């Protein structure tokens, strides 16, 4: 059984050969895939199909990818959106991210890169769909709420589990204290930011990370897991 089974992807592009190429490749990876040649068609497909990830071309006639992204995001906030464009322009990337896109890829791109981006979005937004997620020496089982480090099950409190999972699935990214508080403790948390330091210290002890080589502190910026 492939890890991608049960994951629904929507592909929207007005170039038939690109749609066919991506559809065949993603079906082969075990994803459930639906396609649409334009934004209007994509809206009706999305309403019925309920995709976990939408991959949208920016330059389409009629409703472009930006408009479609804005519409889909207003209808389904949990949806992950990856934008595709032939332009490598900062303004386009900023616009896409501002209206709710989660990632941005410039054509031409490799299929392996797209697959990696999809997996990253699923780990971040739908970890339960993947069952067990492997990241370097970590194995995260979201169904059991269990994390293994070097094959040993870590004894974690519920909050420690949520924090370590968030750090690990976003490995390589710098996560600020406000970002961590919002994701792990919730936007309405009324305590002090220093609570993050307390839990990070506890996680380091349980990982044997005395030299902070796994969970690194970037002074004034936040924390980053290096695998």
PAVOVEX-806397 format. One record per residue (C-alpha): residue number from 1; residue in one letter; x, y, z. Coordinates in nm, 4 decimals, always signed. Example, Ala and Ser with C-alpha at 12.3 -4.5 7.8 and 13.67 -1.06 7.14 Angstrom:
2
1/A/+1.2300/-0.4500/+0.7800
2/S/+1.3670/-0.1060/+0.7140
***
This chain:
227
1/X/+0.0000/+0.0000/+0.0000
2/X/+0.1394/+0.3401/-0.0962
3/X/+0.1553/+0.6161/+0.1648
4/X/-0.0344/+0.8510/-0.0657
5/X/-0.3500/+0.6408/-0.0821
6/X/-0.6540/+0.8360/+0.0312
7/X/-0.4908/+1.1712/-0.0463
8/X/-0.6939/+1.3765/-0.2958
9/X/-0.5189/+1.6123/-0.5388
10/X/-0.6778/+1.8653/-0.7748
11/X/-0.4728/+1.9718/-1.0797
12/X/-0.5773/+2.2851/-1.2682
13/X/-0.3935/+2.3900/-1.5852
14/X/-0.5042/+2.4987/-1.9333
15/X/-0.2196/+2.3048/-2.1003
16/X/-0.3471/+1.9486/-2.1696
17/X/-0.0028/+1.7882/-2.1961
18/X/+0.0999/+1.9212/-1.8541
19/X/-0.2249/+1.7980/-1.6971
20/X/-0.1797/+1.4525/-1.8502
21/X/+0.1845/+1.4237/-1.7468
22/X/+0.1207/+1.5269/-1.3870
23/X/-0.1967/+1.3195/-1.3564
24/X/-0.0266/+0.9997/-1.4704
25/X/+0.2719/+1.0558/-1.2447
26/X/+0.0644/+1.1324/-0.9362
27/X/-0.1760/+0.8448/-0.9978
28/X/+0.1270/+0.6170/-1.0138
29/X/+0.2312/+0.7479/-0.6711
30/X/-0.1021/+0.6358/-0.5281
31/X/-0.2839/+0.9701/-0.5087
32/X/-0.6484/+1.0191/-0.6019
33/X/-0.6405/+1.2817/-0.8773
34/X/-0.8949/+1.5037/-1.0510
35/X/-0.8118/+1.7578/-1.3196
36/X/-0.9676/+2.0764/-1.4562
37/X/-0.8660/+2.2839/-1.7616
38/X/-0.9818/+2.6161/-1.6156
39/X/-1.0852/+2.7906/-1.2959
40/X/-1.4615/+2.7720/-1.3457
41/X/-1.4511/+2.3951/-1.3994
42/X/-1.2157/+2.3602/-1.1034
43/X/-1.4689/+2.5192/-0.8668
44/X/-1.7334/+2.2555/-0.9398
45/X/-1.4771/+1.9726/-0.9281
46/X/-1.3405/+2.0951/-0.5932
47/X/-1.6896/+2.1220/-0.4428
48/X/-1.7548/+1.7540/-0.5173
49/X/-1.4030/+1.6103/-0.4790
50/X/-1.2925/+1.7954/-0.1621
51/X/-0.9180/+1.7861/-0.2388
52/X/-0.6506/+1.7977/+0.0281
53/X/-0.4078/+1.9714/-0.2097
54/X/-0.4822/+2.1937/-0.5105
55/X/-0.2095/+2.2565/-0.7686
56/X/-0.3040/+2.5664/-0.9668
57/X/-0.1518/+2.7214/-1.2763
58/X/-0.1394/+3.1004/-1.2494
59/X/-0.1816/+3.1987/-1.6147
60/X/-0.5202/+3.0701/-1.7304
61/X/-0.7886/+3.2383/-1.9419
62/X/-1.0983/+3.3620/-1.7638
63/X/-1.0414/+3.2979/-1.3960
64/X/-0.6653/+3.2908/-1.3328
65/X/-0.4884/+3.0965/-1.0608
66/X/-0.4857/+3.3886/-0.8190
67/X/-0.8628/+3.4311/-0.8381
68/X/-0.9162/+3.0571/-0.8090
69/X/-0.6849/+3.0341/-0.5085
70/X/-0.8706/+3.3173/-0.3367
71/X/-1.2056/+3.1482/-0.4010
72/X/-1.0938/+2.8034/-0.2864
73/X/-0.9286/+2.9437/+0.0239
74/X/-1.2486/+3.1276/+0.1179
75/X/-1.4421/+2.8017/+0.0866
76/X/-1.1949/+2.5617/+0.2505
77/X/-0.9271/+2.6935/+0.4855
78/X/-0.7654/+2.3523/+0.5417
79/X/-0.6883/+2.3088/+0.1729
80/X/-0.3181/+2.3232/+0.0796
81/X/-0.2490/+2.5262/-0.2357
82/X/+0.0592/+2.5057/-0.4583
83/X/+0.0824/+2.7648/-0.7371
84/X/+0.2525/+2.6962/-1.0718
85/X/+0.3797/+2.9731/-1.2995
86/X/+0.6095/+3.0294/-1.5934
87/X/+0.7198/+3.3565/-1.4364
88/X/+0.9934/+3.3823/-1.1782
89/X/+0.8850/+3.7200/-1.0479
90/X/+0.8882/+3.8247/-0.6846
91/X/+0.5615/+4.0194/-0.7213
92/X/+0.3796/+3.7089/-0.8429
93/X/+0.5136/+3.4977/-0.5584
94/X/+0.4206/+3.7603/-0.3009
95/X/+0.0714/+3.7974/-0.4464
96/X/+0.0153/+3.4207/-0.4455
97/X/+0.1312/+3.3783/-0.0871
98/X/-0.0652/+3.6827/+0.0269
99/X/-0.3963/+3.5485/-0.1018
100/X/-0.3450/+3.2136/+0.0674
101/X/-0.1130/+2.9936/-0.1401
102/X/+0.1118/+2.7675/+0.0676
103/X/+0.3870/+2.7143/-0.1879
104/X/+0.5027/+2.8368/-0.5270
105/X/+0.6820/+2.6568/-0.8130
106/X/+0.8241/+2.8016/-1.1331
107/X/+0.7934/+2.6148/-1.4633
108/X/+0.9754/+2.4139/-1.5795
109/X/+1.0133/+2.1996/-1.2684
110/X/+1.0969/+1.8358/-1.2023
111/X/+0.8244/+1.5901/-1.1057
112/X/+1.0325/+1.4802/-0.8054
113/X/+1.0409/+1.8378/-0.6783
114/X/+0.6631/+1.8710/-0.7085
115/X/+0.6198/+1.5397/-0.5264
116/X/+0.8467/+1.6615/-0.2465
117/X/+0.6479/+1.9864/-0.2180
118/X/+0.3198/+1.7921/-0.1993
119/X/+0.4579/+1.5639/+0.0718
120/X/+0.5810/+1.8670/+0.2666
121/X/+0.2349/+2.0269/+0.2573
122/X/+0.0737/+1.7005/+0.3704
123/X/+0.3201/+1.6602/+0.6586
124/X/+0.2487/+2.0160/+0.7644
125/X/-0.1286/+2.0347/+0.7222
126/X/-0.2544/+1.6739/+0.7094
127/X/-0.0032/+1.4577/+0.9002
128/X/-0.2729/+1.2041/+0.9853
129/X/-0.3188/+1.1151/+0.6186
130/X/+0.0344/+0.9854/+0.5930
131/X/+0.0061/+0.7617/+0.8972
132/X/+0.3689/+0.7373/+0.9961
133/X/+0.5953/+1.0172/+0.8778
134/X/+0.9727/+0.9666/+0.8682
135/X/+1.2028/+1.2662/+0.8992
136/X/+1.5664/+1.1702/+0.9449
137/X/+1.5983/+0.9857/+1.2798
138/X/+1.2387/+1.0739/+1.3736
139/X/+0.9276/+0.8655/+1.3099
140/X/+0.5997/+1.0416/+1.3822
141/X/+0.2883/+0.8272/+1.4236
142/X/+0.0023/+1.0770/+1.4339
143/X/-0.2574/+0.8079/+1.4996
144/X/-0.0868/+0.6877/+1.8152
145/X/+0.0393/+1.0370/+1.9033
146/X/+0.3832/+0.8829/+1.9278
147/X/+0.7287/+0.9961/+1.8189
148/X/+1.0293/+0.7678/+1.7919
149/X/+1.3831/+0.9021/+1.7901
150/X/+1.6452/+0.6566/+1.6648
151/X/+1.3817/+0.3826/+1.7017
152/X/+1.3198/+0.4639/+2.0699
153/X/+0.9754/+0.5871/+2.1746
154/X/+1.0011/+0.9249/+2.3444
155/X/+0.8040/+0.9787/+2.6659
156/X/+0.6278/+1.3047/+2.5813
157/X/+0.3467/+1.5052/+2.7333
158/X/+0.0686/+1.6043/+2.4879
159/X/+0.2165/+1.9532/+2.4538
160/X/+0.5692/+1.8182/+2.4047
161/X/+0.4358/+1.5891/+2.1327
162/X/+0.2635/+1.8760/+1.9495
163/X/+0.5712/+2.0968/+1.9767
164/X/+0.8210/+1.8353/+1.8617
165/X/+0.5947/+1.7270/+1.5757
166/X/+0.5646/+2.0893/+1.4594
167/X/+0.9406/+2.1429/+1.4758
168/X/+1.0277/+1.8167/+1.3008
169/X/+0.7824/+1.8332/+1.0106
170/X/+0.9080/+2.1864/+0.9448
171/X/+1.2726/+2.0867/+0.9740
172/X/+1.5074/+2.3306/+0.8070
173/X/+1.2699/+2.6235/+0.8628
174/X/+1.3149/+2.8901/+1.1282
175/X/+1.0074/+2.8992/+1.3524
176/X/+0.9607/+3.2075/+1.5699
177/X/+0.8142/+3.1947/+1.9211
178/X/+0.4886/+3.3627/+1.8078
179/X/+0.4511/+3.1040/+1.5292
180/X/+0.5097/+2.8191/+1.7738
181/X/+0.2707/+2.9629/+2.0317
182/X/-0.0016/+3.0062/+1.7697
183/X/+0.0369/+2.6544/+1.6320
184/X/+0.0948/+2.4579/+1.9542
185/X/-0.0785/+2.6594/+2.2280
186/X/-0.3387/+2.8376/+2.0144
187/X/-0.3937/+3.1960/+1.9071
188/X/-0.5772/+3.2813/+2.2290
189/X/-0.2947/+3.1694/+2.4586
190/X/-0.2536/+3.4349/+2.7269
191/X/+0.0729/+3.3227/+2.8846
192/X/+0.4328/+3.4304/+2.8377
193/X/+0.6493/+3.3487/+2.5338
194/X/+0.9077/+3.2022/+2.7733
195/X/+0.6921/+2.8884/+2.7989
196/X/+0.8392/+2.7901/+2.4607
197/X/+1.1922/+2.7985/+2.6055
198/X/+1.0838/+2.5746/+2.8939
199/X/+0.9431/+2.3105/+2.6602
200/X/+1.2366/+2.3324/+2.4200
201/X/+1.4707/+2.2691/+2.7139
202/X/+1.2672/+1.9638/+2.8127
203/X/+1.2716/+1.8256/+2.4573
204/X/+1.6474/+1.8706/+2.4330
205/X/+1.6941/+1.6722/+2.7513
206/X/+1.4793/+1.3870/+2.6210
207/X/+1.6672/+1.3864/+2.2886
208/X/+2.0084/+1.4027/+2.4560
209/X/+2.0653/+1.7218/+2.2610
210/X/+2.3093/+1.8844/+2.5045
211/X/+2.4960/+2.0747/+2.2324
212/X/+2.1758/+2.1929/+2.0612
213/X/+2.2688/+2.0235/+1.7334
214/X/+1.9148/+1.8957/+1.6707
215/X/+1.7027/+2.1830/+1.7968
216/X/+1.9037/+2.4934/+1.7215
217/X/+1.8394/+2.8383/+1.8645
218/X/+1.8740/+3.1276/+1.6224
219/X/+1.9052/+3.4266/+1.8495
220/X/+1.6350/+3.6842/+1.7832
221/X/+1.4683/+3.4631/+1.5195
222/X/+1.3467/+3.1389/+1.6752
223/X/+1.4224/+2.7677/+1.6529
224/X/+1.5131/+2.5277/+1.3735
225/X/+1.5410/+2.1491/+1.3678
226/X/+1.8407/+2.0268/+1.1717
227/X/+1.8356/+1.6654/+1.0559
***
